[in-house]
């Protein structure tokens, strides 16, 4: 997949790949920092480490379907919130 709005890869990054995967060719760097970090129910493989969310074992942002999953979770979260109060 070429670099586009759903996928980006930066092999020049000093941390590439920041997570170990079987195939680095499909590693997606678009969400270097996961936008779902602040969701309690992100659906990823996280654990609590002294009260801090540890996502080091989660590959959702870096997988081939990560973009669709993350955008879907953001939309789901936004539907549950009320932004404007009258």
C-alpha positions as CSV (number, residue, x, y, z in Angstrom):
1,X,0.0,0.0,0.0
2,X,1.3,3.4,-0.9
3,X,1.6,6.3,1.6
4,X,-1.8,7.9,1.7
5,X,-4.4,9.0,4.2
6,X,-4.9,5.5,5.6
7,X,-1.3,4.3,5.6
8,X,2.1,5.8,6.0
9,X,5.5,4.1,6.7
10,X,8.6,5.8,7.9
11,X,11.5,3.4,7.8
12,X,13.9,6.3,8.5
13,X,12.4,6.6,12.0
14,X,14.9,5.7,14.7
15,X,12.3,3.5,16.4
16,X,11.0,1.7,13.3
17,X,9.4,-0.7,13.9
18,X,8.4,0.4,17.4
19,X,6.5,-2.9,17.9
20,X,7.7,-6.3,16.7
21,X,5.6,-7.8,13.9
22,X,6.0,-10.8,11.6
23,X,6.0,-8.6,8.5
24,X,7.5,-5.1,8.7
25,X,6.5,-4.4,5.1
26,X,2.9,-3.7,6.2
27,X,3.8,-1.8,9.3
28,X,1.6,1.3,9.5
29,X,3.2,4.4,11.1
30,X,0.2,6.7,10.5
31,X,-0.9,6.5,14.2
32,X,2.5,6.6,15.8
33,X,0.7,7.6,19.0
34,X,-2.7,5.9,19.2
35,X,-5.6,8.3,19.3
36,X,-7.5,5.7,21.4
37,X,-5.1,6.0,24.3
38,X,-7.5,8.1,26.3
39,X,-10.5,5.7,25.9
40,X,-11.0,3.3,28.7
41,X,-12.5,0.7,26.3
42,X,-10.2,1.1,23.3
43,X,-10.5,-2.6,22.4
44,X,-6.7,-3.0,22.2
45,X,-4.3,-5.3,24.1
46,X,-3.4,-3.0,26.9
47,X,-2.7,-3.4,30.6
48,X,-2.3,-1.2,33.6
49,X,1.3,-0.6,34.7
50,X,1.2,1.2,38.1
51,X,-1.9,3.1,37.0
52,X,-0.6,4.0,33.6
53,X,-2.1,2.5,30.5
54,X,0.6,0.3,28.8
55,X,-0.2,-0.3,25.1
56,X,3.2,-1.8,24.2
57,X,1.7,-5.1,23.2
58,X,-1.1,-3.6,21.0
59,X,-0.7,-3.7,17.3
60,X,-4.0,-2.2,16.2
61,X,-2.7,1.2,15.1
62,X,0.1,-0.5,13.1
63,X,-1.9,-3.2,11.4
64,X,-3.5,-3.2,7.9
65,X,-7.0,-2.5,9.3
66,X,-5.9,-0.1,12.0
67,X,-7.1,3.0,10.3
68,X,-10.7,1.7,9.9
69,X,-10.8,0.3,13.4
70,X,-9.5,3.6,15.0
71,X,-11.8,5.9,13.0
72,X,-14.7,3.6,13.8
73,X,-14.0,3.7,17.6
74,X,-13.6,7.5,17.5
75,X,-17.0,7.8,15.7
76,X,-18.6,5.4,18.2
77,X,-17.2,7.4,21.2
78,X,-18.4,10.7,19.7
79,X,-21.9,9.4,19.2
80,X,-22.0,8.6,23.0
81,X,-21.0,12.2,24.0
82,X,-23.0,15.4,24.1
83,X,-20.8,18.3,22.9
84,X,-23.2,21.2,23.1
85,X,-25.4,21.9,26.0
86,X,-28.1,24.5,25.9
